[in-house]
Amino acid sequence: MTPYRIETERLVVRCYDPEDAPLLKDAVDRSLDHLRPWMPWTPDQPEPLDDVYERLRDFRAQYDRDENHIMGVFAPDESRLLGGTGLHPRQGEGGLEIGYWIAADATGRGYATELAGVLTRVGFACFEIDRVEIRVDPANERSERVPQKLGFTKEATLRRRLPSKSGSDLRDANIWAMFRSALAGSPAEQYDYTAYDALGRALP
């Protein structure tokens, strides 16, 4: 069953609602310089709130249709957005890709590793998949350490696969993967969570 809300001791990871637009705008606005080298979707300047609102309406529609599970990463009281993540069906049947970004003033606290570990477990528990993948620009050393810490295996470096901010020069991508059979005993297992469905019922 699709998880709509995931709680850890430090984070709430959940599908966006349109009313989260001010929180998302604030997180991106305060992180523009931090995100631009790695996230091609980063705006050149702060976006109008209405544009952010419309994007979240689309994210929520995709989530409800099980097309793409794009989520926000919130402080426990949900008063602040700390980043974004998702379980994306980019790799075809049998696999999901974890993406993540952390706001500039929330880095260095292990949030990316924690949410990626939790989503690895959630991916295998809630979806009929055999593979979870993380793709990282080799130049992004901080992001590259996340799958390493979780016990993912580096499979390959694919040249010119990631879009750039300019839309011209493509970037290389390191491919990190974990199969269902490798989850047991991996560092990802240490990240505890409780997941809930759309009605607020705890998922096994």
N, CA, C and O of each residue as an XYZ file, in Angstrom:
816
protein
N       0.842     -1.183      0.000
C       0.000      0.000      0.000
C       0.885      1.244      0.000
O       1.930      1.267      0.651
N       0.473      2.261     -0.719
C       1.287      3.461     -0.870
C       1.395      4.227      0.446
O       0.370      4.554      1.045
N       2.606      4.521      0.909
C       2.778      5.332      2.118
C       2.610      6.814      1.790
O       3.211      7.315      0.840
N       1.803      7.503      2.567
C       1.602      8.946      2.377
C       2.377      9.765      3.406
O       2.617     10.956      3.205
N       2.761      9.134      4.489
C       3.468      9.835      5.566
C       4.433      8.859      6.230
O       4.078      7.719      6.528
N       5.668      9.329      6.457
C       6.685      8.515      7.094
C       7.287      9.352      8.212
O       7.694     10.492      7.990
N       7.343      8.788      9.414
C       7.886      9.508     10.561
C       9.117      8.800     11.096
O       9.129      7.578     11.242
N      10.159      9.581     11.390
C      11.316      9.092     12.123
C      11.437      9.959     13.380
O      10.594     10.824     13.619
N      12.479      9.732     14.179
C      12.644     10.548     15.378
C      12.901     12.006     15.033
O      12.548     12.897     15.806
N      13.517     12.261     13.870
C      13.940     13.625     13.534
C      13.194     14.251     12.377
O      13.278     15.461     12.170
N      12.455     13.440     11.612
C      11.906     13.925     10.354
C      10.479     13.451     10.146
O      10.065     12.413     10.662
N       9.741     14.231      9.383
C       8.490     13.793      8.770
C       8.695     13.866      7.265
O       9.009     14.927      6.725
N       8.520     12.752      6.598
C       8.664     12.672      5.137
C       7.289     12.304      4.594
O       6.759     11.237      4.903
N       6.713     13.191      3.783
C       5.341     12.934      3.332
C       5.100     13.555      1.967
O       5.867     14.397      1.499
N       4.014     13.119      1.343
C       3.621     13.721      0.082
C       3.267     15.185      0.324
O       2.761     15.553      1.385
N       3.540     15.998     -0.668
C       3.218     17.419     -0.558
C       1.711     17.638     -0.654
O       1.003     16.905     -1.345
N       1.241     18.653      0.046
C      -0.078     19.216     -0.170
C       0.111     20.606     -0.774
O       1.126     21.248     -0.504
N      -0.832     21.091     -1.582
C      -0.665     22.424     -2.166
C      -0.418     23.517     -1.140
O       0.270     24.496     -1.432
N      -0.975     23.363      0.072
C      -0.768     24.408      1.081
C       0.658     24.435      1.634
O       1.003     25.318      2.420
N       1.492     23.464      1.223
C       2.904     23.491      1.604
C       3.713     24.469      0.744
O       4.917     24.618      0.956
N       3.078     25.128     -0.210
C       3.810     26.003     -1.138
C       4.667     27.052     -0.431
O       5.817     27.236     -0.829
N       4.172     27.753      0.598
C       5.046     28.730      1.255
C       6.286     28.107      1.888
O       7.359     28.709      1.867
N       6.150     26.909      2.451
C       7.298     26.242      3.061
C       8.314     25.812      2.005
O       9.519     25.945      2.218
N       7.839     25.299      0.871
C       8.752     24.906     -0.192
C       9.449     26.122     -0.785
O      10.657     26.100     -1.021
N       8.694     27.169     -1.022
C       9.300     28.387     -1.570
C      10.376     28.922     -0.629
O      11.448     29.317     -1.086
N      10.110     28.940      0.659
C      11.084     29.431      1.630
C      12.352     28.582      1.611
O      13.458     29.121      1.635
N      12.196     27.247      1.567
C      13.366     26.363      1.591
C      14.215     26.543      0.345
O      15.442     26.585      0.434
N      13.575     26.651     -0.823
C      14.327     26.813     -2.068
C      14.939     28.207     -2.142
O      16.091     28.354     -2.552
N      14.193     29.219     -1.756
C      14.705     30.594     -1.818
C      15.964     30.763     -0.980
O      16.891     31.463     -1.388
N      16.006     30.130      0.184
C      17.173     30.293      1.046
C      18.316     29.356      0.658
O      19.354     29.326      1.319
N      18.117     28.586     -0.426
C      19.114     27.593     -0.828
C      19.518     27.700     -2.294
O      20.138     26.779     -2.824
N      19.184     28.792     -2.953
C      19.395     28.876     -4.405
C      20.842     28.610     -4.797
O      21.099     27.772     -5.661
N      21.782     29.300     -4.184
C      23.183     29.111     -4.544
C      23.672     27.710     -4.215
O      24.506     27.156     -4.931
N      23.165     27.144     -3.152
C      23.527     25.800     -2.719
C      23.023     24.728     -3.692
O      23.709     23.733     -3.924
N      21.845     24.926     -4.253
C      21.221     23.910     -5.097
C      21.605     24.009     -6.570
O      21.625     22.996     -7.269
N      21.903     25.189     -7.043
C      22.094     25.404     -8.482
C      23.107     24.469     -9.145
O      22.850     24.012    -10.258
N      24.253     24.161     -8.514
C      25.218     23.300     -9.201
C      24.717     21.877     -9.456
O      25.231     21.190    -10.339
N      23.707     21.426     -8.682
C      23.314     20.017     -8.735
C      21.882     19.786     -9.191
O      21.576     18.719     -9.723
N      21.011     20.743     -8.999
C      19.591     20.550     -9.276
C      19.165     21.425    -10.452
O      19.008     22.633    -10.282
N      18.974     20.848    -11.642
C      18.656     21.668    -12.814
C      17.326     22.391    -12.718
O      17.084     23.341    -13.462
N      16.454     21.954    -11.807
C      15.163     22.616    -11.656
C      15.244     23.893    -10.821
O      14.265     24.634    -10.730
N      16.404     24.157    -10.208
C      16.532     25.328     -9.349
C      16.258     26.605    -10.139
O      16.885     26.817    -11.177
N      15.346     27.460     -9.686
C      15.051     28.693    -10.434
C      16.224     29.662    -10.374
O      17.048     29.601     -9.462
N      16.288     30.546    -11.345
C      17.347     31.555    -11.371
C      17.144     32.623    -10.299
O      18.097     33.266     -9.857
N      15.920     32.797     -9.899
C      15.599     33.749     -8.840
C      14.331     33.249     -8.143
O      13.631     32.392     -8.683
N      14.029     33.771     -6.955
C      12.839     33.298     -6.238
C      11.586     33.300     -7.118
O      11.295     34.278     -7.807
N      10.862     32.200     -7.080
C       9.651     32.052     -7.901
C       8.449     32.695     -7.232
O       8.417     32.821     -6.008
N       7.462     33.102     -8.017
C       6.188     33.537     -7.435
C       5.526     32.386     -6.680
O       5.614     31.231     -7.097
N       4.881     32.698     -5.598
C       4.241     31.668     -4.785
C       3.211     30.883     -5.589
O       3.076     29.674     -5.398
N       2.490     31.542     -6.475
C       1.472     30.847     -7.258
C       2.080     29.765     -8.141
O       1.447     28.732     -8.360
N       3.291     29.972     -8.655
C       3.951     28.944     -9.469
C       4.292     27.726     -8.631
O       4.130     26.591     -9.079
N       4.764     27.959     -7.413
C       5.089     26.850     -6.514
C       3.821     26.087     -6.154
O       3.815     24.857     -6.108
N       2.765     26.819     -5.904
C       1.479     26.198     -5.575
C       0.999     25.278     -6.703
O       0.563     24.156     -6.446
N       1.078     25.747     -7.935
C       0.624     24.931     -9.054
C       1.500     23.675     -9.221
O       0.999     22.609     -9.577
N       2.801     23.810     -8.963
C       3.675     22.646     -9.072
C       3.310     21.593     -8.019
O       3.333     20.395     -8.298
N       2.975     22.046     -6.817
C       2.596     21.092     -5.779
C       1.258     20.434     -6.066
O       1.042     19.284     -5.682
N       0.367     21.134     -6.726
C      -0.883     20.493     -7.161
C      -0.567     19.340     -8.107
O      -1.175     18.273     -8.015
N       0.374     19.552     -9.007
C       0.769     18.499     -9.947
C       1.465     17.359     -9.217
O       1.197     16.192     -9.501
N       2.358     17.681     -8.276
C       3.024     16.632     -7.499
C       2.004     15.759     -6.783
O       2.115     14.533     -6.779
N       1.004     16.408     -6.174
C       0.006     15.640     -5.418
C      -0.818     14.758     -6.359
O      -1.141     13.621     -6.016
N      -1.154     15.269     -7.524
C      -1.917     14.467     -8.491
C      -1.117     13.247     -8.927
O      -1.661     12.146     -9.014
N       0.168     13.436     -9.200
C       1.023     12.300     -9.574
C       1.092     11.277     -8.441
O       1.068     10.070     -8.683
N       1.175     11.761     -7.224
C       1.255     10.870     -6.062
C      -0.022     10.039     -5.932
O       0.034      8.822     -5.754
N      -1.157     10.702     -6.022
C      -2.428     10.002     -5.861
C      -2.663      8.970     -6.957
O      -3.357      7.977     -6.739
N      -2.084      9.203     -8.138
C      -2.220      8.243     -9.242
C      -1.112      7.194     -9.241
O      -1.043      6.368    -10.151
N      -0.246      7.219     -8.229
C       0.894      6.293     -8.137
C       1.805      6.380     -9.356
O       2.370      5.378     -9.793
N       1.941      7.587     -9.899
C       2.819      7.796    -11.047
C       4.231      8.191    -10.627
O       5.206      7.795    -11.266
N       4.339      8.961     -9.569
C       5.621      9.428     -9.078
C       5.423      9.894     -7.643
O       4.511     10.673     -7.367
N       6.257      9.432     -6.737
C       6.064      9.710     -5.318
C       7.078     10.758     -4.869
O       8.160     10.429     -4.382
N       6.706     12.029     -5.044
C       7.550     13.169     -4.697
C       7.128     13.660     -3.319
O       5.946     13.901     -3.075
N       8.105     13.809     -2.411
C       7.797     14.090     -1.010
C       8.619     15.247     -0.475
O       9.712     15.534     -0.962
N       8.076     15.897      0.528
C       8.810     16.899      1.270
C       9.402     16.292      2.526
O       8.886     15.312      3.065
N      10.497     16.891      2.987
C      11.162     16.465      4.215
C      10.990     17.593      5.225
O      11.531     18.683      5.039
N      10.241     17.335      6.288
C       9.835     18.370      7.232
C      10.446     18.141      8.613
O      10.792     17.018      8.981
N      10.569     19.234      9.368
C      10.872     19.113     10.789
C       9.715     18.376     11.469
O       8.608     18.344     10.931
N       9.956     17.784     12.648
C       8.891     16.991     13.291
C       7.581     17.725     13.489
O       6.518     17.108     13.412
N       7.623     19.037     13.743
C       6.372     19.777     13.924
C       5.819     20.313     12.604
O       4.787     20.984     12.588
N       6.503     20.019     11.504
C       6.098     20.387     10.142
C       5.995     21.895      9.926
O       5.297     22.354      9.022
N       6.697     22.661     10.766
C       6.690     24.114     10.607
C       7.735     24.581      9.604
O       7.740     25.747      9.210
N       8.624     23.673      9.188
C       9.736     24.049      8.327
C      10.054     22.905      7.385
O      10.053     21.739      7.780
N      10.330     23.253      6.125
C      10.749     22.260      5.141
C      12.271     22.197      5.139
O      12.944     23.215      4.975
N      12.809     20.990      5.321
C      14.257     20.788      5.391
C      14.839     20.308      4.073
O      16.054     20.354      3.879
N      13.981     19.844      3.156
C      14.468     19.352      1.872
C      13.370     18.639      1.126
O      12.194     18.724      1.482
N      13.768     17.936      0.089
C      12.821     17.187     -0.722
C      13.407     15.836     -1.105
O      14.625     15.655     -1.115
N      12.536     14.900     -1.418
C      12.974     13.555     -1.763
C      11.885     12.876     -2.585
O      10.901     13.512     -2.963
N      12.056     11.623     -2.853
C      11.030     10.907     -3.594
C      11.465      9.506     -3.965
O      12.651      9.176     -3.962
N      10.478      8.695     -4.284
C      10.673      7.367     -4.864
C      10.150      7.446     -6.287
O       8.942      7.512     -6.514
N      11.069      7.439     -7.243
C      10.733      7.741     -8.629
C      10.829      6.487     -9.508
O      11.807      5.745     -9.424
N       9.816      6.253    -10.349
C       9.814      5.070    -11.223
C      10.589      5.308    -12.519
O      10.087      5.020    -13.605
N      11.803      5.829    -12.407
C      12.579      6.181    -13.598
C      13.315      4.998    -14.202
O      13.775      5.067    -15.342
N      13.429      3.910    -13.444
C      14.278      2.805    -13.899
C      13.480      1.637    -14.480
O      14.037      0.572    -14.747
N      12.189      1.837    -14.672
C      11.378      0.784    -15.259
C      10.817     -0.161    -14.216
O      10.988      0.042    -13.014
N      10.160     -1.175    -14.684
C       9.484     -2.123    -13.804
C      10.485     -2.820    -12.882
O      11.575     -3.203    -13.306
N      10.098     -2.976    -11.621
C      10.935     -3.700    -10.671
C      11.933     -2.848     -9.928
O      12.708     -3.373     -9.128
N      11.941     -1.523    -10.170
C      12.906     -0.676     -9.495
C      12.364      0.708     -9.212
O      11.438      1.171     -9.877
N      12.941      1.365     -8.227
C      12.627      2.750     -7.893
C      13.932      3.492     -7.651
O      14.915      2.906     -7.196
N      13.936      4.783     -7.957
C      15.102      5.619     -7.729
C      14.810      6.624     -6.622
O      13.766      7.276     -6.622
N      15.736      6.743     -5.684
C      15.619      7.740     -4.623
C      16.359      8.999     -5.062
O      17.526      8.950     -5.449
N      15.658     10.121     -4.995
C      16.297     11.415     -5.192
C      16.193     12.199     -3.897
O      15.308     11.942     -3.081
N      17.099     13.159     -3.703
C      17.031     13.946     -2.478
C      17.781     15.261     -2.647
O      18.730     15.363     -3.424
N      17.330     16.262     -1.898
C      18.059     17.519     -1.730
C      17.775     18.037     -0.334
O      16.707     17.799      0.229
N      18.750     18.749      0.217
C      18.630     19.286      1.567
C      18.839     20.798      1.507
O      19.739     21.279      0.818
N      18.011     21.536      2.225
C      18.149     22.993      2.269
C      19.523     23.377      2.808
O      20.115     22.649      3.605
N      20.021     24.527      2.364
C      21.387     24.935      2.680
C      21.660     24.977      4.185
O      22.739     24.589      4.632
N      20.694     25.443      4.957
C      20.923     25.582      6.396
C      20.569     24.326      7.189
O      20.542     24.356      8.419
N      20.297     23.221      6.487
C      20.003     21.952      7.161
C      21.020     20.873      6.811
O      20.845     19.717      7.195
N      22.076     21.230      6.091
C      23.088     20.252      5.713
C      23.994     19.935      6.898
O      24.024     20.659      7.893
N      24.735     18.827      6.764
C      25.700     18.443      7.781
C      25.113     17.781      9.004
O      25.812     17.616     10.004
N      23.850     17.394      8.956
C      23.194     16.772     10.108
C      22.773     15.325      9.837
O      22.109     14.704     10.667
N      23.158     14.795      8.683
C      22.833     13.411      8.370
C      21.429     13.192      7.860
O      20.977     12.050      7.773
N      20.718     14.275      7.515
C      19.341     14.111      7.071
C      19.255     13.327      5.757
O      18.383     12.470      5.612
N      20.142     13.606      4.804
C      20.073     12.921      3.512
C      20.272     11.424      3.679
O      19.565     10.630      3.059
N      21.236     11.032      4.516
C      21.479      9.607      4.749
C      20.291      8.968      5.449
O      19.888      7.856      5.108
N      19.731      9.669      6.424
C      18.585      9.122      7.154
C      17.382      8.929      6.243
O      16.768      7.862      6.249
N      17.039      9.941      5.464
C      15.843      9.800      4.627
C      16.072      8.787      3.515
O      15.140      8.072      3.147
N      17.290      8.701      2.964
C      17.559      7.704      1.929
C      17.511      6.295      2.508
O      17.027      5.371      1.855
N      18.016      6.126      3.745
C      17.920      4.819      4.384
C      16.491      4.409      4.641
O      16.105      3.265      4.403
N      15.702      5.359      5.134
C      14.283      5.074      5.394
C      13.548      4.757      4.101
O      12.773      3.803      4.052
N      13.779      5.545      3.048
C      13.070      5.292      1.795
C      13.514      3.996      1.141
O      12.735      3.370      0.423
N      14.750      3.585      1.375
C      15.171      2.267      0.887
C      14.325      1.178      1.528
O      13.828      0.284      0.843
N      14.164      1.256      2.838
C      13.350      0.265      3.541
C      11.880      0.347      3.104
O      11.241     -0.678      2.863
N      11.355      1.562      3.004
C       9.959      1.748      2.596
C       9.736      1.237      1.178
O       8.715      0.614      0.888
N      10.693      1.504      0.300
C      10.549      1.043     -1.079
C      10.364     -0.457     -1.166
O       9.488     -0.947     -1.878
N      11.198     -1.182     -0.434
C      11.083     -2.645     -0.468
C       9.858     -3.143      0.287
O       9.275     -4.162     -0.084
N       9.458     -2.430      1.349
C       8.336     -2.896      2.160
C       6.985     -2.629      1.508
O       6.058     -3.424      1.661
N       6.863     -1.517      0.780
C       5.546     -1.077      0.317
C       5.327     -1.244     -1.185
O       4.201     -1.100     -1.661
N       6.375     -1.542     -1.929
C       6.244     -1.668     -3.377
C       6.846     -2.997     -3.839
O       7.782     -3.518     -3.233
N       6.297     -3.520     -4.905
C       6.777     -4.796     -5.433
C       7.983     -4.553     -6.347
O       7.890     -4.631     -7.572
N       9.101     -4.259     -5.714
C      10.321     -3.984     -6.457
C      11.444     -4.869     -5.937
O      11.362     -5.416     -4.837
N      12.486     -5.002     -6.735
C      13.657     -5.782     -6.329
C      14.911     -4.925     -6.264
O      15.969     -5.405     -5.856
N      14.803     -3.648     -6.664
C      16.000     -2.821     -6.790
C      15.684     -1.373     -6.427
O      14.681     -0.814     -6.869
N      16.550     -0.781     -5.619
C      16.495      0.649     -5.329
C      17.796      1.265     -5.827
O      18.876      0.719     -5.599
N      17.692      2.394     -6.502
C      18.850      3.007     -7.142
C      18.983      4.463     -6.702
O      17.988      5.147     -6.464
N      20.232      4.921     -6.600
C      20.540      6.325     -6.351
C      21.553      6.756     -7.404
O      22.576      6.097     -7.591
N      21.273      7.863     -8.095
C      22.180      8.386     -9.114
C      22.770      9.702     -8.617
O      22.047     10.589     -8.164
N      24.084      9.815     -8.708
C      24.786     10.960     -8.135
C      25.804     11.497     -9.136
O      26.501     10.728     -9.799
N      25.881     12.799     -9.237
C      26.960     13.442     -9.976
C      28.268     13.151     -9.226
O      28.360     13.449     -8.036
N      29.286     12.574     -9.894
C      30.536     12.251     -9.198
C      31.188     13.455     -8.529
O      31.934     13.297     -7.563
N      30.914     14.653     -9.030
C      31.510     15.850     -8.440
C      30.837     16.252     -7.124
O      31.380     17.061     -6.371
N      29.671     15.696     -6.850
C      28.933     16.034     -5.639
C      29.359     15.073     -4.525
O      28.676     14.089     -4.243
N      30.488     15.373     -3.906
C      31.088     14.444     -2.958
C      30.196     14.193     -1.742
O      30.131     13.071     -1.241
N      29.520     15.221     -1.273
C      28.659     15.041     -0.102
C      27.511     14.091     -0.413
O      27.200     13.213      0.392
N      26.885     14.254     -1.563
C      25.790     13.365     -1.943
C      26.291     11.957     -2.238
O      25.587     10.978     -1.989
N      27.493     11.857     -2.762
C      28.071     10.555     -3.098
C      28.286      9.681     -1.859
O      28.255      8.453     -1.943
N      28.502     10.320     -0.721
C      28.735      9.547      0.505
C      27.467      8.879      1.034
O      27.552      7.924      1.805
N      26.293      9.368      0.631
C      25.037      8.829      1.164
C      24.851      7.357      0.815
O      24.692      6.554      1.735
N      24.861      6.949     -0.457
C      24.679      5.522     -0.739
C      25.824      4.667     -0.207
O      25.609      3.510      0.152
N      27.027      5.213     -0.152
C      28.143      4.465      0.427
C      27.844      4.091      1.869
O      28.037      2.942      2.268
N      27.368      5.067      2.661
C      27.082      4.820      4.069
C      25.972      3.800      4.276
O      25.943      3.106      5.292
N      25.064      3.708      3.317
C      23.893      2.837      3.469
C      24.132      1.417      2.969
O      23.271      0.552      3.124
N      25.288      1.173      2.375
C      25.587     -0.174      1.896
C      25.192     -0.445      0.466
O      25.124     -1.602      0.051
N      24.926      0.614     -0.305
C      24.653      0.440     -1.729
C      25.952      0.053     -2.444
O      27.048      0.330     -1.957
N      25.810     -0.583     -3.594
C      26.949     -0.978     -4.413
C      27.041     -0.062     -5.626
O      26.053      0.151     -6.328
N      28.222      0.473     -5.865
C      28.431      1.283     -7.061
C      28.576      0.364     -8.262
O      29.479     -0.471     -8.314
N      27.676      0.524     -9.230
C      27.637     -0.368    -10.380
C      28.369      0.188    -11.594
O      28.989     -0.563    -12.346
N      28.298      1.503    -11.786
C      28.862      2.059    -13.022
C      28.892      3.569    -12.942
O      28.231      4.176    -12.099
N      29.659      4.163    -13.820
C      29.597      5.592    -14.096
C      29.104      5.759    -15.525
O      29.769      5.337    -16.471
N      27.949      6.370    -15.679
C      27.382      6.610    -17.003
C      27.733      8.028    -17.422
O      27.474      8.985    -16.693
N      28.306      8.149    -18.568
C      28.749      9.463    -19.025
C      27.604     10.247    -19.650
O      26.803      9.711    -20.415
N      27.547     11.529    -19.305
C      26.620     12.477    -19.901
C      25.162     11.992    -19.797
O      24.465     11.839    -20.800
N      24.738     11.762    -18.571
C      23.376     11.263    -18.344
C      22.499     12.224    -17.550
O      21.274     12.179    -17.665
N      23.107     13.089    -16.750
C      22.313     13.985    -15.914
C      22.185     15.349    -16.575
O      23.164     15.861    -17.119
N      20.999     15.949    -16.540
C      20.843     17.291    -17.115
C      21.611     18.320    -16.298
O      21.836     18.142    -15.101
N      22.002     19.380    -16.955
C      22.693     20.470    -16.282
C      21.726     21.623    -16.083
O      20.630     21.637    -16.642
N      22.146     22.587    -15.280
C      21.311     23.758    -15.038
C      21.053     24.530    -16.331
O      19.964     25.065    -16.536
N      22.063     24.582    -17.200
C      21.928     25.347    -18.430
C      21.134     24.596    -19.495
O      20.634     25.195    -20.447
N      21.023     23.275    -19.324
C      20.347     22.468    -20.333
C      21.242     22.110    -21.493
O      20.775     21.547    -22.483
N      22.524     22.427    -21.393
C      23.448     22.144    -22.504
C      24.365     20.982    -22.137
O      24.099     19.843    -22.521
N      25.436     21.254    -21.402
C      26.398     20.208    -21.081
C      25.804     19.216    -20.085
O      25.434     19.587    -18.971
N      25.716     17.960    -20.495
C      25.230     16.923    -19.600
C      26.331     16.500    -18.641
O      27.518     16.644    -18.936
N      25.925     15.976    -17.490
C      26.869     15.573    -16.450
C      26.893     14.062    -16.320
O      25.918     13.386    -16.651
N      28.020     13.531    -15.833
C      28.123     12.096    -15.590
C      27.256     11.705    -14.398
O      26.849     12.557    -13.609
N      26.978     10.409    -14.276
C      26.186      9.905    -13.151
C      26.793      8.617    -12.629
O      26.994      7.666    -13.386
N      27.082      8.585    -11.344
C      27.446      7.342    -10.689
C      26.163      6.604    -10.299
O      25.253      7.191     -9.714
N      26.101      5.335    -10.624
C      24.917      4.515    -10.350
C      25.186      3.640     -9.133
O      26.068      2.781     -9.147
N      24.413      3.876     -8.090
C      24.485      3.068     -6.869
C      23.181      2.282     -6.736
O      22.106      2.830     -6.980
N      23.260      1.021     -6.357
C      22.056      0.189     -6.304
C      22.094     -0.752     -5.114
O      23.159     -1.148     -4.641
N      20.906     -1.099     -4.643
C      20.739     -2.150     -3.638
C      19.587     -3.041     -4.067
O      18.519     -2.550     -4.431
N      19.801     -4.349     -4.026
C      18.743     -5.310     -4.306
C      18.069     -5.728     -3.008
O      18.657     -5.634     -1.930
N      16.856     -6.180     -3.121
C      16.075     -6.574     -1.944
C      16.849     -7.562     -1.079
O      16.814     -7.478      0.149
N      17.538     -8.490     -1.713
C      18.256     -9.528     -0.971
C      19.414     -8.965     -0.152
O      19.899     -9.632      0.762
N      19.865     -7.749     -0.463
C      21.003     -7.153      0.245
C      20.579     -6.255      1.390
O      21.436     -5.766      2.126
N      19.279     -6.019      1.567
C      18.831     -5.095      2.613
C      19.140     -5.632      4.002
O      19.622     -4.889      4.856
N      18.872     -6.907      4.241
C      19.095     -7.491      5.561
C      20.573     -7.395      5.922
O      21.442     -7.855      5.182
N      20.836     -6.791      7.068
C      22.208     -6.647      7.525
C      22.932     -5.428      6.993
O      24.073     -5.167      7.375
N      22.282     -4.679      6.116
C      22.917     -3.474      5.571
C      22.761     -2.316      6.553
O      21.886     -2.365      7.416
N      23.593     -1.268      6.443
C      23.434     -0.095      7.310
C      22.069      0.583      7.169
O      21.615      1.254      8.096
N      21.412      0.414      6.019
C      20.099      1.038      5.837
C      19.079      0.515      6.839
O      18.114      1.210      7.158
N      19.279     -0.696      7.337
C      18.307     -1.295      8.256
C      18.235     -0.580      9.604
O      17.253     -0.738     10.328
N      19.238      0.190      9.947
C      19.252      0.828     11.263
C      18.298      2.013     11.357
O      18.040      2.511     12.453
N      17.772      2.470     10.225
C      16.933      3.671     10.239
C      15.467      3.280     10.433
O      14.796      2.836      9.502
N      14.995      3.456     11.651
C      13.633      3.073     11.994
C      12.639      4.133     11.539
O      12.980      5.309     11.406
N      11.422      3.703     11.307
C      10.383      4.612     10.838
C       9.017      4.003     11.116
O       8.897      2.813     11.407
N       8.000      4.834     11.022
C       6.612      4.379     10.970
C       5.987      5.027      9.744
O       6.095      6.238      9.554
N       5.337      4.225      8.918
C       4.693      4.732      7.707
C       3.181      4.630      7.847
O       2.659      3.737      8.515
N       2.487      5.573      7.196
C       1.032      5.642      7.285
C       0.444      5.765      5.882
O       1.056      6.347      4.986
N      -0.749      5.209      5.709
C      -1.424      5.352      4.428
C      -2.197      6.664      4.389
O      -2.094      7.472      5.312
N      -2.968      6.881      3.333
C      -3.669      8.149      3.151
C      -4.734      8.401      4.217
O      -5.144      9.543      4.425
N      -5.184      7.341      4.892
C      -6.180      7.469      5.952
C      -5.552      7.554      7.329
O      -6.261      7.557      8.335
N      -4.211      7.625      7.387
C      -3.534      7.726      8.671
C      -3.341      6.417      9.382
O      -2.994      6.401     10.563
N      -3.557      5.313      8.691
C      -3.373      3.998      9.308
C      -1.919      3.561      9.167
O      -1.331      3.679      8.092
N      -1.339      3.053     10.263
C       0.052      2.595     10.228
C       0.175      1.393      9.302
O      -0.651      0.481      9.336
N       1.214      1.404      8.478
C       1.475      0.300      7.567
C       2.441     -0.676      8.229
O       3.313     -0.266      8.995
N       2.289     -1.959      7.937
C       3.204     -2.946      8.542
C       4.624     -2.768      8.037
O       5.520     -3.509      8.439
